[in-house]
């Protein structure tokens, strides 16, 4: 019996010693992503010691191509701005719900100045960043190409532009499968300010962002190019123009939904340059002046879009030349189509409340359902059984699928949903 008790006691002692040495199970703040070497972040501290994010970025700047892996779960609260990123590297976390960089509402977390290099951010949350009187509350890019994948940017603020991200490089910024919420900017572009270069934005959502100027979610400057696919913009606000999007550059939106946003002009979208919208739903937006759904200050092309339930107009076209094909513009208050141009727009095969001259146009209740998840990556407004819009469009120039990605019949229906 004594031998048995001694063995049990010895086993307990050895187990305690192994756990104390770190050979047992880890704590809640232990590594969640396997990593090693100079690019491994194993500490939540921000004192610049080995294993901190600050030290890893400094080392990676001298070793282009390094993956800085944040292998510890929790929040890194910054005591000051991190070192500028001057070389190509990847900042890799375990997911936006696991890995968080917090600027403490006082510091700008990331500055990228890496000409010709690629800097990637994956699986991280960046919150409470502050630009400190410049631009880009969370991430400021002066030079280089940037990829942002599976990230969350929230509660960041810019006293300039770009509440979450400011891009001023000559290359490209690509954002995929990411979420932007509650960001703010004094001069617009609460989520992204694209001052130059090209933006590719897909499978992302921008919700509840508030601009004191224009572009509650996006502010896209002149001479820029933006391709936006399968994105949701909801409940964003701007004091001036473009509750969700203000664009002065060449812009295309495909498979996107803009809802619940507000501004003086262009509650959902305000455009002064070439814009193409395909398979988009624009609903529930409000303008205090004109264009509750969309305000275009130049020619615009809309293919198979649904514009409905907006306040202070569906579509306002300041100049003539806007074309609509297979669209539904119905159920907006004050007006459906209006503007200073003569004619305002050139619709064909569209359902427009009140009627509008053009080939194949109708004026009949489309029997739209409420905005809902009907399949696909973004919410849509389904056509009810017996809708006059079913099969009433033209196949000429029409997209082969609807907003959900469902193959359209021939002839296709009017609107974003088929």
C-alpha beads as a LAMMPS data file, in Angstrom:
LAMMPS data file: protein, C-alpha beads

418 atoms
417 bonds

1 atom types
1 bond types

-500.0 500.0 xlo xhi
-500.0 500.0 ylo yhi
-500.0 500.0 zlo zhi

Masses

1 110.0

Atoms # bond

1 1 1 0.000 0.000 0.000
2 1 1 2.815 2.405 0.920
3 1 1 4.507 1.719 -2.444
4 1 1 1.254 2.479 -4.274
5 1 1 0.776 5.748 -2.390
6 1 1 4.368 6.715 -3.074
7 1 1 3.920 6.064 -6.793
8 1 1 0.732 8.158 -6.890
9 1 1 2.473 11.001 -5.071
10 1 1 5.441 10.772 -7.450
11 1 1 3.087 10.863 -10.465
12 1 1 1.278 13.948 -9.166
13 1 1 4.599 15.689 -8.491
14 1 1 5.940 14.916 -11.955
15 1 1 2.675 16.099 -13.565
16 1 1 2.872 19.368 -11.636
17 1 1 6.489 19.891 -12.658
18 1 1 5.719 19.198 -16.340
19 1 1 2.775 21.591 -16.309
20 1 1 4.904 24.237 -14.612
21 1 1 7.517 23.808 -17.331
22 1 1 4.906 24.302 -20.046
23 1 1 4.739 20.665 -21.090
24 1 1 1.111 20.280 -20.056
25 1 1 -2.086 21.881 -21.456
26 1 1 -1.893 25.571 -22.379
27 1 1 -3.972 28.412 -20.936
28 1 1 -6.648 30.362 -22.815
29 1 1 -3.969 32.787 -23.956
30 1 1 -1.736 30.042 -25.328
31 1 1 -0.836 29.698 -29.019
32 1 1 -3.729 28.875 -31.328
33 1 1 -1.685 28.829 -34.546
34 1 1 1.542 26.875 -34.767
35 1 1 4.493 29.159 -35.424
36 1 1 8.199 29.495 -34.818
37 1 1 11.113 31.714 -35.758
38 1 1 11.391 35.489 -36.069
39 1 1 7.904 35.774 -37.584
40 1 1 6.190 34.107 -34.639
41 1 1 4.133 36.255 -32.279
42 1 1 3.730 34.377 -29.001
43 1 1 2.937 37.269 -26.670
44 1 1 0.067 39.750 -26.312
45 1 1 2.422 42.338 -24.864
46 1 1 3.388 45.475 -26.783
47 1 1 6.777 46.263 -25.281
48 1 1 8.902 45.311 -28.307
49 1 1 10.426 42.277 -26.636
50 1 1 11.014 39.043 -28.607
51 1 1 7.737 37.304 -29.446
52 1 1 5.707 40.517 -29.705
53 1 1 4.013 41.766 -32.873
54 1 1 6.156 44.903 -32.751
55 1 1 9.373 42.873 -32.756
56 1 1 8.122 40.519 -35.492
57 1 1 7.274 43.387 -37.877
58 1 1 10.673 44.968 -37.289
59 1 1 12.377 41.659 -38.116
60 1 1 10.161 41.032 -41.162
61 1 1 11.056 44.422 -42.624
62 1 1 14.607 43.071 -42.959
63 1 1 13.449 39.744 -44.411
64 1 1 10.982 40.373 -47.265
65 1 1 8.373 37.668 -47.731
66 1 1 8.142 36.754 -44.046
67 1 1 4.830 35.541 -42.656
68 1 1 4.218 37.136 -39.281
69 1 1 2.001 34.569 -37.556
70 1 1 0.115 35.705 -34.470
71 1 1 -0.025 32.380 -32.682
72 1 1 -1.539 33.565 -29.433
73 1 1 -5.262 34.127 -28.857
74 1 1 -6.509 37.421 -27.472
75 1 1 -6.088 41.155 -27.927
76 1 1 -2.888 43.093 -28.500
77 1 1 -3.556 46.606 -27.199
78 1 1 -1.083 49.038 -28.683
79 1 1 0.894 51.475 -26.569
80 1 1 1.868 53.373 -29.751
81 1 1 1.681 52.948 -33.517
82 1 1 3.404 49.815 -34.791
83 1 1 6.583 50.150 -36.884
84 1 1 5.796 51.092 -40.509
85 1 1 5.731 48.078 -42.841
86 1 1 8.390 48.670 -45.476
87 1 1 8.774 45.194 -47.037
88 1 1 6.464 42.561 -48.431
89 1 1 5.022 40.393 -45.650
90 1 1 1.885 38.654 -44.410
91 1 1 0.247 39.425 -41.072
92 1 1 -1.578 36.172 -40.301
93 1 1 -3.973 35.615 -37.410
94 1 1 -6.164 32.730 -36.280
95 1 1 -9.370 34.536 -37.330
96 1 1 -11.041 37.871 -36.583
97 1 1 -12.838 36.351 -33.584
98 1 1 -9.551 35.120 -32.120
99 1 1 -6.827 37.603 -33.045
100 1 1 -7.423 41.309 -32.351
101 1 1 -5.217 44.373 -32.734
102 1 1 -6.606 47.279 -30.703
103 1 1 -5.411 50.843 -31.219
104 1 1 -6.919 51.988 -27.937
105 1 1 -8.707 54.818 -29.821
106 1 1 -5.388 56.653 -29.788
107 1 1 -3.038 54.927 -32.248
108 1 1 -2.935 54.056 -35.936
109 1 1 -2.096 50.322 -35.970
110 1 1 -0.644 49.801 -39.451
111 1 1 1.191 52.054 -41.902
112 1 1 2.324 50.436 -45.161
113 1 1 5.045 52.079 -47.233
114 1 1 6.393 49.205 -49.322
115 1 1 6.800 50.281 -52.971
116 1 1 6.277 47.395 -55.395
117 1 1 5.758 44.844 -52.606
118 1 1 2.721 42.836 -51.517
119 1 1 1.509 43.146 -47.935
120 1 1 -1.287 40.807 -46.821
121 1 1 -3.524 40.755 -43.762
122 1 1 -5.446 37.547 -43.044
123 1 1 -7.595 36.402 -40.149
124 1 1 -7.269 39.444 -37.901
125 1 1 -9.549 42.008 -36.328
126 1 1 -8.352 45.627 -36.194
127 1 1 -10.361 47.937 -33.981
128 1 1 -10.256 51.292 -32.195
129 1 1 -7.596 52.669 -34.513
130 1 1 -7.093 56.423 -34.791
131 1 1 -5.198 58.205 -37.553
132 1 1 -3.756 60.823 -35.220
133 1 1 -4.616 63.704 -37.535
134 1 1 -3.753 62.002 -40.825
135 1 1 -5.705 59.434 -42.893
136 1 1 -6.551 55.765 -42.366
137 1 1 -7.732 54.986 -38.858
138 1 1 -6.653 51.320 -38.934
139 1 1 -4.466 50.891 -42.046
140 1 1 -2.770 53.602 -44.102
141 1 1 -1.117 52.573 -47.364
142 1 1 1.206 55.079 -49.001
143 1 1 2.883 52.596 -51.356
144 1 1 2.583 48.919 -52.215
145 1 1 -0.115 46.381 -53.024
146 1 1 -2.338 45.154 -50.204
147 1 1 -4.526 42.060 -49.761
148 1 1 -7.035 41.898 -46.905
149 1 1 -8.781 38.538 -46.426
150 1 1 -11.123 37.296 -43.705
151 1 1 -10.635 40.356 -41.527
152 1 1 -12.879 42.571 -39.402
153 1 1 -12.303 46.301 -39.111
154 1 1 -14.498 48.036 -36.552
155 1 1 -14.762 51.244 -34.541
156 1 1 -11.813 52.867 -36.278
157 1 1 -11.739 56.607 -36.792
158 1 1 -9.988 59.087 -39.074
159 1 1 -9.864 62.815 -38.577
160 1 1 -9.045 62.909 -42.283
161 1 1 -10.409 60.285 -44.710
162 1 1 -10.545 56.505 -44.621
163 1 1 -11.959 55.606 -41.225
164 1 1 -10.674 52.042 -41.539
165 1 1 -8.395 52.075 -44.620
166 1 1 -6.778 54.783 -46.701
167 1 1 -5.087 53.687 -49.911
168 1 1 -2.821 56.116 -51.780
169 1 1 -0.554 53.739 -53.681
170 1 1 -0.311 53.288 -57.436
171 1 1 -1.059 49.564 -57.308
172 1 1 -4.005 47.561 -56.056
173 1 1 -5.867 46.876 -52.853
174 1 1 -7.877 43.653 -52.752
175 1 1 -10.426 43.022 -49.989
176 1 1 -12.162 39.645 -49.720
177 1 1 -14.571 38.102 -47.214
178 1 1 -14.179 40.918 -44.707
179 1 1 -16.482 42.938 -42.449
180 1 1 -16.476 46.676 -41.729
181 1 1 -18.665 48.060 -38.934
182 1 1 -19.031 51.322 -37.020
183 1 1 -16.059 53.103 -38.595
184 1 1 -16.030 56.873 -38.967
185 1 1 -14.182 59.569 -40.903
186 1 1 -14.455 63.332 -40.746
187 1 1 -14.015 63.728 -44.504
188 1 1 -15.485 60.537 -45.920
189 1 1 -14.751 56.963 -46.841
190 1 1 -15.519 55.459 -43.452
191 1 1 -14.482 51.964 -44.559
192 1 1 -12.167 52.646 -47.500
193 1 1 -10.891 55.835 -49.064
194 1 1 -9.369 55.024 -52.457
195 1 1 -7.233 58.062 -53.286
196 1 1 -5.484 56.335 -56.203
197 1 1 -4.930 52.920 -57.744
198 1 1 -7.413 50.062 -58.078
199 1 1 -9.821 48.452 -55.617
200 1 1 -11.136 44.897 -55.914
201 1 1 -13.784 44.292 -53.251
202 1 1 -15.712 41.026 -52.980
203 1 1 -17.838 38.964 -50.590
204 1 1 -17.643 41.637 -47.912
205 1 1 -20.075 43.684 -45.833
206 1 1 -20.028 47.301 -44.715
207 1 1 -22.629 48.081 -42.067
208 1 1 -23.362 50.947 -39.689
209 1 1 -20.566 53.290 -40.742
210 1 1 -21.073 57.040 -40.385
211 1 1 -19.391 59.822 -42.352
212 1 1 -19.450 63.504 -41.455
213 1 1 -18.837 64.202 -45.157
214 1 1 -19.467 61.901 -48.173
215 1 1 -19.196 58.171 -48.740
216 1 1 -20.495 56.457 -45.613
217 1 1 -18.702 53.249 -46.605
218 1 1 -16.614 53.979 -49.718
219 1 1 -15.139 57.180 -51.147
220 1 1 -13.544 56.454 -54.523
221 1 1 -11.562 59.310 -56.037
222 1 1 -11.335 60.376 -59.665
223 1 1 -8.858 58.410 -61.820
224 1 1 -9.393 55.299 -59.680
225 1 1 -10.938 52.011 -60.793
226 1 1 -13.088 49.817 -58.557
227 1 1 -14.611 46.377 -59.149
228 1 1 -17.124 45.438 -56.443
229 1 1 -18.762 41.998 -56.403
230 1 1 -21.198 40.212 -54.070
231 1 1 -21.038 42.815 -51.316
232 1 1 -23.560 44.152 -48.816
233 1 1 -23.809 47.817 -47.858
234 1 1 -26.359 48.520 -45.139
235 1 1 -27.318 51.249 -42.681
236 1 1 -24.466 53.569 -43.580
237 1 1 -24.844 57.352 -43.425
238 1 1 -23.165 60.404 -44.918
239 1 1 -23.864 64.040 -44.123
240 1 1 -23.349 65.036 -47.763
241 1 1 -23.394 62.599 -50.708
242 1 1 -23.444 58.823 -51.027
243 1 1 -24.809 57.211 -47.885
244 1 1 -22.935 54.013 -48.715
245 1 1 -20.844 54.857 -51.788
246 1 1 -19.502 58.106 -53.216
247 1 1 -17.576 57.481 -56.420
248 1 1 -15.755 59.870 -58.721
249 1 1 -13.881 57.014 -60.419
250 1 1 -14.756 54.227 -62.840
251 1 1 -16.801 51.760 -60.835
252 1 1 -18.694 48.523 -61.402
253 1 1 -20.975 46.781 -58.912
254 1 1 -22.217 43.232 -59.550
255 1 1 -24.431 41.161 -57.267
256 1 1 -24.483 43.818 -54.538
257 1 1 -27.202 44.993 -52.167
258 1 1 -27.384 48.555 -50.840
259 1 1 -30.027 49.121 -48.181
260 1 1 -31.009 51.312 -45.253
261 1 1 -28.462 54.038 -46.007
262 1 1 -28.931 57.806 -46.070
263 1 1 -27.376 61.045 -47.328
264 1 1 -28.328 64.455 -48.687
265 1 1 -28.002 63.176 -52.271
266 1 1 -27.693 59.542 -53.294
267 1 1 -28.898 57.786 -50.162
268 1 1 -27.425 54.535 -51.442
269 1 1 -24.995 55.557 -54.196
270 1 1 -23.727 58.889 -55.542
271 1 1 -21.658 58.864 -58.736
272 1 1 -19.925 61.525 -60.805
273 1 1 -18.069 59.131 -63.117
274 1 1 -18.810 56.052 -65.211
275 1 1 -20.728 53.477 -63.194
276 1 1 -22.162 50.081 -64.159
277 1 1 -24.575 48.178 -61.921
278 1 1 -25.472 44.568 -62.723
279 1 1 -27.746 42.304 -60.687
280 1 1 -27.957 44.778 -57.815
281 1 1 -30.720 45.432 -55.289
282 1 1 -31.100 48.965 -53.965
283 1 1 -33.826 49.362 -51.372
284 1 1 -34.823 51.245 -48.240
285 1 1 -32.370 54.108 -48.724
286 1 1 -33.151 57.767 -48.054
287 1 1 -32.037 61.147 -49.428
288 1 1 -33.014 64.472 -47.930
289 1 1 -32.656 66.126 -51.357
290 1 1 -32.543 63.795 -54.391
291 1 1 -31.793 60.225 -55.421
292 1 1 -32.927 58.192 -52.436
293 1 1 -31.578 55.083 -54.122
294 1 1 -29.083 56.341 -56.695
295 1 1 -27.895 59.788 -57.795
296 1 1 -25.777 59.883 -60.962
297 1 1 -24.045 63.021 -62.155
298 1 1 -22.912 61.369 -65.375
299 1 1 -24.004 58.442 -67.562
300 1 1 -24.763 55.183 -65.781
301 1 1 -25.605 51.684 -67.010
302 1 1 -27.967 49.432 -65.050
303 1 1 -28.616 45.805 -66.022
304 1 1 -31.168 43.641 -64.210
305 1 1 -31.312 45.793 -61.101
306 1 1 -34.115 46.202 -58.573
307 1 1 -34.650 49.694 -57.161
308 1 1 -37.581 49.808 -54.771
309 1 1 -38.741 51.254 -51.470
310 1 1 -36.346 54.205 -51.434
311 1 1 -37.349 57.594 -50.035
312 1 1 -37.000 60.755 -52.095
313 1 1 -36.697 58.970 -55.414
314 1 1 -35.433 55.748 -56.914
315 1 1 -32.935 57.081 -59.472
316 1 1 -31.960 60.701 -60.121
317 1 1 -29.905 61.384 -63.252
318 1 1 -28.494 64.901 -63.426
319 1 1 -27.459 64.485 -67.058
320 1 1 -29.028 62.435 -69.824
321 1 1 -27.442 59.196 -71.009
322 1 1 -28.311 56.777 -68.219
323 1 1 -29.515 53.442 -69.580
324 1 1 -31.572 50.754 -67.866
325 1 1 -32.272 47.258 -69.195
326 1 1 -34.376 44.590 -67.479
327 1 1 -34.710 46.725 -64.349
328 1 1 -37.485 47.212 -61.809
329 1 1 -37.932 50.770 -60.517
330 1 1 -41.089 50.600 -58.481
331 1 1 -42.447 51.567 -55.085
332 1 1 -40.116 54.489 -54.361
333 1 1 -41.543 57.654 -52.834
334 1 1 -41.770 61.039 -54.582
335 1 1 -40.571 59.666 -57.940
336 1 1 -39.064 56.660 -59.709
337 1 1 -36.879 58.303 -62.385
338 1 1 -36.110 62.005 -62.386
339 1 1 -33.346 64.470 -63.183
340 1 1 -32.182 67.480 -65.130
341 1 1 -31.405 65.624 -68.364
342 1 1 -33.736 65.420 -71.366
343 1 1 -34.504 62.567 -71.517
344 1 1 -33.523 61.607 -67.987
345 1 1 -32.821 57.991 -68.885
346 1 1 -33.292 55.419 -71.634
347 1 1 -34.979 52.362 -70.142
348 1 1 -35.992 49.278 -72.089
349 1 1 -37.689 46.102 -70.864
350 1 1 -38.168 47.717 -67.464
351 1 1 -41.034 47.817 -64.992
352 1 1 -41.326 51.465 -63.960
353 1 1 -44.142 52.696 -61.773
354 1 1 -46.099 55.386 -63.546
355 1 1 -44.851 54.211 -66.932
356 1 1 -41.940 55.322 -69.085
357 1 1 -41.521 55.385 -72.846
358 1 1 -39.266 52.630 -74.205
359 1 1 -39.252 49.221 -75.870
360 1 1 -40.694 46.467 -73.709
361 1 1 -41.400 48.683 -70.699
362 1 1 -44.355 47.914 -68.430
363 1 1 -46.123 49.618 -65.551
364 1 1 -47.395 46.921 -63.235
365 1 1 -46.893 45.872 -59.612
366 1 1 -43.862 43.515 -59.685
367 1 1 -45.048 41.676 -56.546
368 1 1 -41.696 42.027 -54.841
369 1 1 -41.044 40.221 -51.599
370 1 1 -39.257 41.818 -48.668
371 1 1 -35.470 41.984 -48.657
372 1 1 -34.418 38.530 -47.472
373 1 1 -31.860 35.762 -47.744
374 1 1 -33.101 33.890 -50.805
375 1 1 -29.835 32.114 -51.559
376 1 1 -26.564 33.507 -52.847
377 1 1 -24.137 35.792 -51.045
378 1 1 -26.381 38.860 -50.705
379 1 1 -30.017 39.477 -49.825
380 1 1 -32.553 39.955 -52.610
381 1 1 -36.218 40.796 -53.212
382 1 1 -37.938 37.760 -54.714
383 1 1 -40.544 38.020 -57.454
384 1 1 -43.850 36.613 -56.286
385 1 1 -45.827 34.013 -58.175
386 1 1 -47.635 35.686 -61.050
387 1 1 -45.309 38.695 -61.176
388 1 1 -45.554 40.447 -64.557
389 1 1 -41.755 40.752 -64.495
390 1 1 -41.180 36.993 -64.770
391 1 1 -39.801 36.204 -68.216
392 1 1 -40.522 39.746 -69.465
393 1 1 -36.951 40.895 -70.032
394 1 1 -34.616 40.692 -73.010
395 1 1 -31.701 38.285 -73.294
396 1 1 -29.702 40.845 -75.257
397 1 1 -26.920 42.065 -72.972
398 1 1 -28.445 40.402 -69.921
399 1 1 -26.272 38.601 -67.341
400 1 1 -26.480 34.798 -67.555
401 1 1 -27.233 34.442 -63.843
402 1 1 -29.264 36.461 -61.368
403 1 1 -27.983 38.126 -58.205
404 1 1 -28.044 34.795 -56.372
405 1 1 -25.968 33.069 -59.039
406 1 1 -28.976 31.140 -60.378
407 1 1 -28.987 30.627 -64.157
408 1 1 -31.500 32.909 -65.846
409 1 1 -34.058 31.468 -68.273
410 1 1 -34.468 32.790 -71.801
411 1 1 -36.082 35.264 -71.870
412 1 1 -34.931 36.441 -68.446
413 1 1 -37.031 38.244 -65.896
414 1 1 -36.795 41.911 -64.999
415 1 1 -34.918 42.773 -61.835
416 1 1 -32.031 41.265 -59.887
417 1 1 -33.946 38.090 -58.918
418 1 1 -35.049 35.490 -61.467

Bonds

1 1 1 2
2 1 2 3
3 1 3 4
4 1 4 5
5 1 5 6
6 1 6 7
7 1 7 8
8 1 8 9
9 1 9 10
10 1 10 11
11 1 11 12
12 1 12 13
13 1 13 14
14 1 14 15
15 1 15 16
16 1 16 17
17 1 17 18
18 1 18 19
19 1 19 20
20 1 20 21
21 1 21 22
22 1 22 23
23 1 23 24
24 1 24 25
25 1 25 26
26 1 26 27
27 1 27 28
28 1 28 29
29 1 29 30
30 1 30 31
31 1 31 32
32 1 32 33
33 1 33 34
34 1 34 35
35 1 35 36
36 1 36 37
37 1 37 38
38 1 38 39
39 1 39 40
40 1 40 41
41 1 41 42
42 1 42 43
43 1 43 44
44 1 44 45
45 1 45 46
46 1 46 47
47 1 47 48
48 1 48 49
49 1 49 50
50 1 50 51
51 1 51 52
52 1 52 53
53 1 53 54
54 1 54 55
55 1 55 56
56 1 56 57
57 1 57 58
58 1 58 59
59 1 59 60
60 1 60 61
61 1 61 62
62 1 62 63
63 1 63 64
64 1 64 65
65 1 65 66
66 1 66 67
67 1 67 68
68 1 68 69
69 1 69 70
70 1 70 71
71 1 71 72
72 1 72 73
73 1 73 74
74 1 74 75
75 1 75 76
76 1 76 77
77 1 77 78
78 1 78 79
79 1 79 80
80 1 80 81
81 1 81 82
82 1 82 83
83 1 83 84
84 1 84 85
85 1 85 86
86 1 86 87
87 1 87 88
88 1 88 89
89 1 89 90
90 1 90 91
91 1 91 92
92 1 92 93
93 1 93 94
94 1 94 95
95 1 95 96
96 1 96 97
97 1 97 98
98 1 98 99
99 1 99 100
100 1 100 101
101 1 101 102
102 1 102 103
103 1 103 104
104 1 104 105
105 1 105 106
106 1 106 107
107 1 107 108
108 1 108 109
109 1 109 110
110 1 110 111
111 1 111 112
112 1 112 113
113 1 113 114
114 1 114 115
115 1 115 116
116 1 116 117
117 1 117 118
118 1 118 119
119 1 119 120
120 1 120 121
121 1 121 122
122 1 122 123
123 1 123 124
124 1 124 125
125 1 125 126
126 1 126 127
127 1 127 128
128 1 128 129
129 1 129 130
130 1 130 131
131 1 131 132
132 1 132 133
133 1 133 134
134 1 134 135
135 1 135 136
136 1 136 137
137 1 137 138
138 1 138 139
139 1 139 140
140 1 140 141
141 1 141 142
142 1 142 143
143 1 143 144
144 1 144 145
145 1 145 146
146 1 146 147
147 1 147 148
148 1 148 149
149 1 149 150
150 1 150 151
151 1 151 152
152 1 152 153
153 1 153 154
154 1 154 155
155 1 155 156
156 1 156 157
157 1 157 158
158 1 158 159
159 1 159 160
160 1 160 161
161 1 161 162
162 1 162 163
163 1 163 164
164 1 164 165
165 1 165 166
166 1 166 167
167 1 167 168
168 1 168 169
169 1 169 170
170 1 170 171
171 1 171 172
172 1 172 173
173 1 173 174
174 1 174 175
175 1 175 176
176 1 176 177
177 1 177 178
178 1 178 179
179 1 179 180
180 1 180 181
181 1 181 182
182 1 182 183
183 1 183 184
184 1 184 185
185 1 185 186
186 1 186 187
187 1 187 188
188 1 188 189
189 1 189 190
190 1 190 191
191 1 191 192
192 1 192 193
193 1 193 194
194 1 194 195
195 1 195 196
196 1 196 197
197 1 197 198
198 1 198 199
199 1 199 200
200 1 200 201
201 1 201 202
202 1 202 203
203 1 203 204
204 1 204 205
205 1 205 206
206 1 206 207
207 1 207 208
208 1 208 209
209 1 209 210
210 1 210 211
211 1 211 212
212 1 212 213
213 1 213 214
214 1 214 215
215 1 215 216
216 1 216 217
217 1 217 218
218 1 218 219
219 1 219 220
220 1 220 221
221 1 221 222
222 1 222 223
223 1 223 224
224 1 224 225
225 1 225 226
226 1 226 227
227 1 227 228
228 1 228 229
229 1 229 230
230 1 230 231
231 1 231 232
232 1 232 233
233 1 233 234
234 1 234 235
235 1 235 236
236 1 236 237
237 1 237 238
238 1 238 239
239 1 239 240
240 1 240 241
241 1 241 242
242 1 242 243
243 1 243 244
244 1 244 245
245 1 245 246
246 1 246 247
247 1 247 248
248 1 248 249
249 1 249 250
250 1 250 251
251 1 251 252
252 1 252 253
253 1 253 254
254 1 254 255
255 1 255 256
256 1 256 257
257 1 257 258
258 1 258 259
259 1 259 260
260 1 260 261
261 1 261 262
262 1 262 263
263 1 263 264
264 1 264 265
265 1 265 266
266 1 266 267
267 1 267 268
268 1 268 269
269 1 269 270
270 1 270 271
271 1 271 272
272 1 272 273
273 1 273 274
274 1 274 275
275 1 275 276
276 1 276 277
277 1 277 278
278 1 278 279
279 1 279 280
280 1 280 281
281 1 281 282
282 1 282 283
283 1 283 284
284 1 284 285
285 1 285 286
286 1 286 287
287 1 287 288
288 1 288 289
289 1 289 290
290 1 290 291
291 1 291 292
292 1 292 293
293 1 293 294
294 1 294 295
295 1 295 296
296 1 296 297
297 1 297 298
298 1 298 299
299 1 299 300
300 1 300 301
301 1 301 302
302 1 302 303
303 1 303 304
304 1 304 305
305 1 305 306
306 1 306 307
307 1 307 308
308 1 308 309
309 1 309 310
310 1 310 311
311 1 311 312
312 1 312 313
313 1 313 314
314 1 314 315
315 1 315 316
316 1 316 317
317 1 317 318
318 1 318 319
319 1 319 320
320 1 320 321
321 1 321 322
322 1 322 323
323 1 323 324
324 1 324 325
325 1 325 326
326 1 326 327
327 1 327 328
328 1 328 329
329 1 329 330
330 1 330 331
331 1 331 332
332 1 332 333
333 1 333 334
334 1 334 335
335 1 335 336
336 1 336 337
337 1 337 338
338 1 338 339
339 1 339 340
340 1 340 341
341 1 341 342
342 1 342 343
343 1 343 344
344 1 344 345
345 1 345 346
346 1 346 347
347 1 347 348
348 1 348 349
349 1 349 350
350 1 350 351
351 1 351 352
352 1 352 353
353 1 353 354
354 1 354 355
355 1 355 356
356 1 356 357
357 1 357 358
358 1 358 359
359 1 359 360
360 1 360 361
361 1 361 362
362 1 362 363
363 1 363 364
364 1 364 365
365 1 365 366
366 1 366 367
367 1 367 368
368 1 368 369
369 1 369 370
370 1 370 371
371 1 371 372
372 1 372 373
373 1 373 374
374 1 374 375
375 1 375 376
376 1 376 377
377 1 377 378
378 1 378 379
379 1 379 380
380 1 380 381
381 1 381 382
382 1 382 383
383 1 383 384
384 1 384 385
385 1 385 386
386 1 386 387
387 1 387 388
388 1 388 389
389 1 389 390
390 1 390 391
391 1 391 392
392 1 392 393
393 1 393 394
394 1 394 395
395 1 395 396
396 1 396 397
397 1 397 398
398 1 398 399
399 1 399 400
400 1 400 401
401 1 401 402
402 1 402 403
403 1 403 404
404 1 404 405
405 1 405 406
406 1 406 407
407 1 407 408
408 1 408 409
409 1 409 410
410 1 410 411
411 1 411 412
412 1 412 413
413 1 413 414
414 1 414 415
415 1 415 416
416 1 416 417
417 1 417 418
